Amino acid sequence: MIQIVSECTRKVSISFFREGDDNLLSLPKSIRLLFDGTYLQSVWMPEDQDRLKLLVGMGKVTDDRIQRKELAASAVKQCIEKKISEFSMDIGPFLAEGASESVYDIVEGAILGTYEPGQFKDSGRQRVQLEISGVPKQVMDDITAAVREMEAVAEGICFARDMVNLPGNKLRPEDFAGKVIQFVEGTGVETTVLGAEELRKLGLNALLGVGESSAYPPCMMILRYCGNPEDSKISGLIGKGVTCDTGGYCLKPGDSMLGIKGDMAGGAAVAGVVYALARNHIKTNVTAVIPMCENRISPGSLLPGDVIDSYSGKTIEIANTDAEGRLILADAVSYAVRDEGVTEVLDIATLTGAVVNMLGFSIGGAICDDNEFYKRFEVACRISGERYLRLPFYKEHEKMIESPVADIRNLGEKFCGTITAGLFIRAFAEEKPWLHLDIAGTAWVDTPVFAFQSKGATGAGVTSIYQLCSKEEQ
């Protein structure tokens, strides 16, 4: 837990300086020759025999949320590199400029700065004790509340990263469900796991069509958080949970195989969101549905040209077995609407390579059929700092997934792949307000784009969806 104090009590401290700030004149001349407050510039400065200070440059802009996260993460990483596990971070320069909301960014960046793959297991990770200083007593309660709230969100992000970073042989579908149950234990979240036999009885045949290709059976997890029993609204969060995706008979190319373990980033993200909402006692109602399976090649695997049933009753023509995520999400969305009574649908998935080609590794794709819903999401993104681009769609795009032999086809033309993939899922939302997030490019980075990232999983979507659910007026 982070400690919040007015004045630093640690022997190692971090201080931030804005470029061109008069406070720079208080530094020794020898330090000013090396340090002028340029963004992410840093230098270590001994204060006396027992105390050490890290100076970090804020640059000229301090109202950018990504930059604030980077500043905190970069500073924390430098302490960890020196094997320093106890230190103080003076956030006074941010608060002095009236940016109290910057606390959210500083805390998120600082915690993510401690993250390395495997770090939150029982061994092999350096435990960090962070003190936040420079907090005036008159705002201590507000800052403390903000810190505690963001700690829970950051824990959700780190959980999502941990799940995505696990090798496929350490995270079978039922293992994934078990880890989520363990993570939300004690938060008041109700959990249900539907095993393969229950899926068959219910007729979730799109999920089974993909998942039965593996010796490790599929399942579907439901997380229910009821923070406002008097409200009839229930936000449905649907996350793709493919723990191993070979592509099936439409086999992925060899250079893509190392990434097939992370195709459950959407499912991990919504689990992290529900955890944070429950930990923070947010007054909202959320039901998350996570279809979990592997997509492998076996004698019974789906083949291109097959026609399968779905939970909704719609028949689906299989044009490509590597377009499996939308199949399992279709059943999950139908179940959320029909059995869980959700009043709006948000699905999140590592869904298409097309979104990576279009937007790269720092912007996610978004499609929405309800303007008010998307306005709320835009507000959430302004708070979270995550970047999404809303893609348009029209009737000609819907025609691309029409099938001559079934109700719908799981692949469109050779273009507009991100749009048609999203519209396939929309076809199962039964006219509920619908928002689709494609995080195929942002859920994983081989080379970190931002200082608060590490190689591997990013936890994309957790902060934005949390803010969407928590900031909505009830």
ChimeraX attribute file (.defattr): number of C-alpha atoms within 10 A of each C-alpha:
attribute: neighborCount
match mode: 1-to-1
recipient: residues
	/A:1	10
	/A:2	16
	/A:3	13
	/A:4	20
	/A:5	18
	/A:6	14
	/A:7	14
	/A:8	19
	/A:9	13
	/A:10	15
	/A:11	15
	/A:12	20
	/A:13	25
	/A:14	23
	/A:15	20
	/A:16	23
	/A:17	24
	/A:18	21
	/A:19	19
	/A:20	14
	/A:21	13
	/A:22	9
	/A:23	10
	/A:24	17
	/A:25	11
	/A:26	8
	/A:27	13
	/A:28	10
	/A:29	11
	/A:30	8
	/A:31	14
	/A:32	13
	/A:33	9
	/A:34	11
	/A:35	20
	/A:36	22
	/A:37	22
	/A:38	16
	/A:39	19
	/A:40	19
	/A:41	19
	/A:42	23
	/A:43	13
	/A:44	15
	/A:45	15
	/A:46	11
	/A:47	11
	/A:48	9
	/A:49	7
	/A:50	8
	/A:51	12
	/A:52	17
	/A:53	19
	/A:54	20
	/A:55	23
	/A:56	25
	/A:57	21
	/A:58	27
	/A:59	20
	/A:60	14
	/A:61	11
	/A:62	18
	/A:63	13
	/A:64	12
	/A:65	20
	/A:66	19
	/A:67	23
	/A:68	26
	/A:69	27
	/A:70	25
	/A:71	27
	/A:72	27
	/A:73	26
	/A:74	25
	/A:75	26
	/A:76	27
	/A:77	20
	/A:78	16
	/A:79	20
	/A:80	18
	/A:81	9
	/A:82	8
	/A:83	11
	/A:84	16
	/A:85	16
	/A:86	16
	/A:87	22
	/A:88	27
	/A:89	25
	/A:90	20
	/A:91	20
	/A:92	18
	/A:93	16
	/A:94	22
	/A:95	18
	/A:96	12
	/A:97	11
	/A:98	10
	/A:99	12
	/A:100	17
	/A:101	15
	/A:102	23
	/A:103	21
	/A:104	24
	/A:105	25
	/A:106	26
	/A:107	26
	/A:108	27
	/A:109	27
	/A:110	26
	/A:111	24
	/A:112	27
	/A:113	25
	/A:114	25
	/A:115	20
	/A:116	20
	/A:117	19
	/A:118	15
	/A:119	15
	/A:120	18
	/A:121	9
	/A:122	7
	/A:123	9
	/A:124	11
	/A:125	14
	/A:126	15
	/A:127	14
	/A:128	18
	/A:129	13
	/A:130	21
	/A:131	21
	/A:132	27
	/A:133	22
	/A:134	22
	/A:135	21
	/A:136	15
	/A:137	11
	/A:138	8
	/A:139	11
	/A:140	15
	/A:141	13
	/A:142	11
	/A:143	22
	/A:144	18
	/A:145	12
	/A:146	17
	/A:147	23
	/A:148	17
	/A:149	19
	/A:150	22
	/A:151	22
	/A:152	20
	/A:153	27
	/A:154	24
	/A:155	20
	/A:156	28
	/A:157	28
	/A:158	27
	/A:159	22
	/A:160	29
	/A:161	29
	/A:162	23
	/A:163	27
	/A:164	30
	/A:165	22
	/A:166	16
	/A:167	16
	/A:168	21
	/A:169	10
	/A:170	12
	/A:171	19
	/A:172	23
	/A:173	26
	/A:174	20
	/A:175	15
	/A:176	22
	/A:177	26
	/A:178	14
	/A:179	14
	/A:180	21
	/A:181	19
	/A:182	9
	/A:183	16
	/A:184	21
	/A:185	13
	/A:186	12
	/A:187	16
	/A:188	15
	/A:189	21
	/A:190	15
	/A:191	17
	/A:192	13
	/A:193	19
	/A:194	17
	/A:195	16
	/A:196	19
	/A:197	13
	/A:198	13
	/A:199	17
	/A:200	13
	/A:201	9
	/A:202	12
	/A:203	17
	/A:204	24
	/A:205	23
	/A:206	25
	/A:207	31
	/A:208	25
	/A:209	20
	/A:210	28
	/A:211	27
	/A:212	22
	/A:213	21
	/A:214	18
	/A:215	11
	/A:216	16
	/A:217	18
	/A:218	29
	/A:219	24
	/A:220	25
	/A:221	26
	/A:222	23
	/A:223	23
	/A:224	20
	/A:225	25
	/A:226	20
	/A:227	18
	/A:228	16
	/A:229	12
	/A:230	11
	/A:231	12
	/A:232	12
	/A:233	16
	/A:234	25
	/A:235	22
	/A:236	26
	/A:237	31
	/A:238	28
	/A:239	31
	/A:240	30
	/A:241	33
	/A:242	32
	/A:243	30
	/A:244	25
	/A:245	25
	/A:246	22
	/A:247	20
	/A:248	23
	/A:249	17
	/A:250	16
	/A:251	16
	/A:252	14
	/A:253	9
	/A:254	8
	/A:255	7
	/A:256	10
	/A:257	14
	/A:258	11
	/A:259	18
	/A:260	20
	/A:261	24
	/A:262	27
	/A:263	25
	/A:264	32
	/A:265	34
	/A:266	33
	/A:267	31
	/A:268	33
	/A:269	35
	/A:270	32
	/A:271	30
	/A:272	30
	/A:273	30
	/A:274	29
	/A:275	28
	/A:276	27
	/A:277	27
	/A:278	23
	/A:279	19
	/A:280	19
	/A:281	17
	/A:282	19
	/A:283	21
	/A:284	24
	/A:285	25
	/A:286	26
	/A:287	25
	/A:288	30
	/A:289	30
	/A:290	31
	/A:291	32
	/A:292	31
	/A:293	31
	/A:294	31
	/A:295	27
	/A:296	24
	/A:297	21
	/A:298	13
	/A:299	6
	/A:300	12
	/A:301	17
	/A:302	26
	/A:303	15
	/A:304	14
	/A:305	14
	/A:306	14
	/A:307	17
	/A:308	18
	/A:309	20
	/A:310	21
	/A:311	22
	/A:312	21
	/A:313	15
	/A:314	15
	/A:315	19
	/A:316	22
	/A:317	22
	/A:318	23
	/A:319	19
	/A:320	21
	/A:321	26
	/A:322	25
	/A:323	19
	/A:324	27
	/A:325	29
	/A:326	24
	/A:327	26
	/A:328	30
	/A:329	28
	/A:330	28
	/A:331	27
	/A:332	33
	/A:333	32
	/A:334	22
	/A:335	21
	/A:336	26
	/A:337	20
	/A:338	14
	/A:339	9
	/A:340	17
	/A:341	15
	/A:342	23
	/A:343	17
	/A:344	21
	/A:345	27
	/A:346	23
	/A:347	28
	/A:348	30
	/A:349	28
	/A:350	27
	/A:351	27
	/A:352	22
	/A:353	15
	/A:354	20
	/A:355	24
	/A:356	21
	/A:357	10
	/A:358	13
	/A:359	15
	/A:360	15
	/A:361	20
	/A:362	19
	/A:363	19
	/A:364	25
	/A:365	28
	/A:366	24
	/A:367	22
	/A:368	23
	/A:369	17
	/A:370	13
	/A:371	12
	/A:372	11
	/A:373	17
	/A:374	19
	/A:375	12
	/A:376	16
	/A:377	23
	/A:378	19
	/A:379	15
	/A:380	22
	/A:381	20
	/A:382	14
	/A:383	19
	/A:384	22
	/A:385	17
	/A:386	20
	/A:387	18
	/A:388	22
	/A:389	13
	/A:390	15
	/A:391	12
	/A:392	11
	/A:393	16
	/A:394	9
	/A:395	7
	/A:396	8
	/A:397	18
	/A:398	17
	/A:399	14
	/A:400	22
	/A:401	21
	/A:402	18
	/A:403	18
	/A:404	9
	/A:405	13
	/A:406	16
	/A:407	15
	/A:408	21
	/A:409	24
	/A:410	25
	/A:411	23
	/A:412	23
	/A:413	11
	/A:414	8
	/A:415	11
	/A:416	15
	/A:417	19
	/A:418	22
	/A:419	25
	/A:420	22
	/A:421	24
	/A:422	25
	/A:423	25
	/A:424	23
	/A:425	24
	/A:426	27
	/A:427	16
	/A:428	22
	/A:429	26
	/A:430	14
	/A:431	13
	/A:432	16
	/A:433	19
	/A:434	22
	/A:435	25
	/A:436	23
	/A:437	24
	/A:438	29
	/A:439	28
	/A:440	26
	/A:441	24
	/A:442	27
	/A:443	27
	/A:444	27
	/A:445	17
	/A:446	11
	/A:447	11
	/A:448	16
	/A:449	13
	/A:450	15
	/A:451	20
	/A:452	26
	/A:453	24
	/A:454	21
	/A:455	14
	/A:456	20
	/A:457	26
	/A:458	25
	/A:459	29
	/A:460	26
	/A:461	30
	/A:462	27
	/A:463	25
	/A:464	23
	/A:465	23
	/A:466	24
	/A:467	21
	/A:468	22
	/A:469	24
	/A:470	20
	/A:471	17
	/A:472	13
	/A:473	8
	/A:474	12
